[in-house]
Amino acid sequence: MGTFRITGGKKLSGTIKPQGAKNEALQVLCSVLLTDDVVRINNIPDIIDVQKLIIILKDLGVKVERHDSNSYSFKADGIDLKYLHTNKFKDNSSSLRGSIMIIGPLLARYGKGYIPKPGGDKIGRRRLDTHFQGFIKLGAKFRYNEEESFYGVESDKLIGTSMLLDEASVTGTANIVMAAVLAKGKTTIYNAACEPYIQQLCYMLVRMGANISGIGSNLLTIEGVKTLTGTNHDVLPDMIEIGSWIALAAMTRSELTIKNVRWEYLGQIPDVFRKLGLLIYKKNDDMFIPEHKNGYEIQNYIDGSVMTISDAPWPGFTPDLLSVVLVTATQAKGSILIHQKMFESRLFFVDKLIDMGAKIILCDPHRANVIGHDFKSELKATTMTSPDIRAGISLLIAALSASGTSTIYNIEQIDRGYEKVDERLKNIGANIERVD
């Protein structure tokens, strides 16, 4: 189990470039299964979760050519469906939540798809019902092997239909869209997720020959086509990582420039951090965060009540950044309520922040009240374990701001979502060491 050793309290400076978006990459990688032609994808983050999915695609029979660490070509003209019944597939896919998204393309193109119960991190339950209900409405038959925890869908022919998703699931929407693009007739999806990841997937599918309208809204209309062709696709910069670097600049009172952030896809992220009192400036397509020498103050509502920040489906604030916002608030002036609505275990990492001296009241599994220090007292170094990707980066930010040397175990959870994070942090002056 890998470890980070961090000596905090050091001011950082310089420029950092965000990696490609992990959540988008997992979706568009699965879409290569929809065509025999070559699909090239650029700006793929070189992280554990993405590499796991590429291995699954290779084992499934996809020809993969690596151009560099972030650019690949894929050609799915010789798929071996027998691989889906092997122990190797079960082992590889059960450790990766995103593997669920291979089912939609396989069902659309080959009439069947199987997946073991997916794994991932420990942030709480993430239902798969939305995925399979969508496939069933398109005409697939669902089966579940309880003994082996194996899910399967099969269909001779998918038929377009109208459906209302029970939740605006990002991966569920992606999976259903990939199945519907090759279905016969018209499919309408109400309450579809409309995150930039979904928009990017839809635009990519349109370039491949799909007929999709309503992109960017929660009502998608898909006219099925017979075949799709190859394309080139560039993955967006990771907005979660951009938010993480904003928090890092604030907590270490550092001047940082984040390069090529694609402002038009950031949604509420800059404004939410501004509510914490942070100064964030737009310079062409770069983001500049100045040194907050005098700290930053949380805004109150107009009526004077305490600020609440909560997550919601897009265009609401992403749940992936609530942990980061919470850490940032620990050194703000004022208090704030963080309301994590979607996952019931994501706030449990605050125990470690409390050990470091943060003033946090965990009201229940979903809500935490943070009283900021206003930099009048520093967080203290400690030893901690990363429970999931986002909590991991939040603890890392806390450690970089704390006085003394902290140790973070289970950093594989951080590596799942952040590419070469220690190297990139060293480049802007961080004192961080990877210990195996």
Protein Blocks (a to p, Z undefined) as FASTA:
>chain_A
ZZddddehiaceddddddddfklmmmmmmmmmmpfbdcddehiacdfklmmmmmmmmmno
pacddfblmbccdddfbccfklmmpmklmmmmmmpmklmmmmmmmmmmnopacddddedd
debccdfklmmmmmmmnopacdddfklopacdddfbdcddddddfbdcfklmmmmmmmmm
mpgcjdddehiafbfklmmmmmmmmmnopacehihiabdcddddfbdcdddddddddfkl
mmmmmmmmmmnopacddehkllmlnmmmmmmmmmnopacddehjaccddddfkopadddd
fkopacdddddddfbdcfklmmmmmmmmmmmgcddddddfkbcklmmmmmmmmmnopacd
dfblmbccdddeklmaccdddddddfbfklmmmmmmmmmmpgcjdddehklmmmmmmghk
lmmmmmnopacdddZZ
